[in-house]
Amino acid sequence: VPPAQYHILAGRTAGTKVTTYDRRIVGAHKALVNMARAGNHWARECVNCINGLTSRQMKTVFARKGAKTSDNRQVYVLLVPGLRMEFSQYPNSDFVIHRLSLDDTYFELQKNLKRPGLFRVEKGTRGSYMTEAVNQITPKEGRVVTVSEGSNNLRKITIDSARAAKEPIGDSVIDRFGFDMHVTPEEGKLRGMEKIGAKKAKHSRMLRESAILLAKAMEESRKVEGVYWVSQGGGSEVLTQALNLLKANKVSFEGTGHHVFFSKPTTSIVKAQDLAFDLKLKFERRAYSVGMRTYISDTVKAPLHRRRRDPDNYSVLQMSTDMCKGGPQLVIGGVAIASSFGLGGMGGFLIGAGVAGFTAISALTKAVAPDVHNKIKEKL
């Protein structure tokens, strides 16, 4: 397109310009600026991101893998709530926008679980959890942020996320101070084990959008000391993709005191753990807990990889202990429960084993039906 047909959106007097050749994008940009002037939070964020390109600030920008222009230039994506922008860069350093999509109802869509979003969670006086949609994580030292499994049931997400948040931190802290919760709505219902084996959600637009938004939130939260990022169940996939995006953008959490914990992950612990090390994120004594959908092989591989990456803070004894628990106890628990219901020949063993059998059943119950486990625990 000849230069005369270009419209300059930002950087008119700067060395690096943000331009477009599409009049519709010009109109969309004007609408965005007007929304920002009217006080719309996300519109203001979007305008700042676009203007930031003039000084080569690309903190919320990610390369769109495999996407090239007709003359073989990389296509980049800027994604913040309410805005998706695709653009490329010319050899003279100017940027050209190819696509600009606005949605001034994005925050409402987030509140209604139609788009990935962030919620603040606090425990009410009657013991139930109350949620509030927010634009950013709570700027308090040591804040816990959970990354929930995909679901459209906010109440269930909140209860499951609270349980995950308590694993590395403890009940009292979460119940007293609450936590923040990154939510990914579920697109369609996947049956049986298809969600685990086929990993259809991995390729969904919703999951990619969620990972990009989470990566943006994580990068911007580095000024908050000691944040805990806790994935809950299938939320490990969103967190892992976010970590991957942050690594690609050469982001570092060194000196921030930020920690990660994977509660009953359904994706590779080894991959997520290695990404966390690359980003200078920290672990507590335990880096993960084991659920029925956790890769059994990872319960052996993950401690080995952690020992190689952090020999000074993770001893051989700790590695050996972690390798001996998790997957094996769930297998034993499965055999024990099946036997107790007459599904195998282990019933007599359970009676003789006593405490060992009870421990196995407890481990499996906690993994399969945590609500039931907690009720039993309260009575004991």
Protein Blocks (a to p, Z undefined) as FASTA:
>chain_A
ZZklpccfehklmmbdcddfbfklmmmmmmmmmmmmnopaklmmmmmmmmmmmnopafkg
ccdehiacfkopacdddddehiacdddddfkopacdfbdcddfklmmmmmnopaccdddd
dddfkopacddddfbdcdbehiacddddddfbfklmmmmmmmmmmmmnojklmmmnopad
dddddehjaehjllmmnommmmpmklmmmmmmmmmmmmmmmmpghiacddehjlmmmmmm
mmmmmmmnopafehnlpacddehiabdfklmmmmmmmnopacdfblbdcdfklcfklmmm
mmmmmmmmmmmlocfklmmmmmmgcjlmmmmmmmmmmmmnopacklmmmmmnmmmmmmmm
mmmmmmmmmmlmmmmmmmZZ
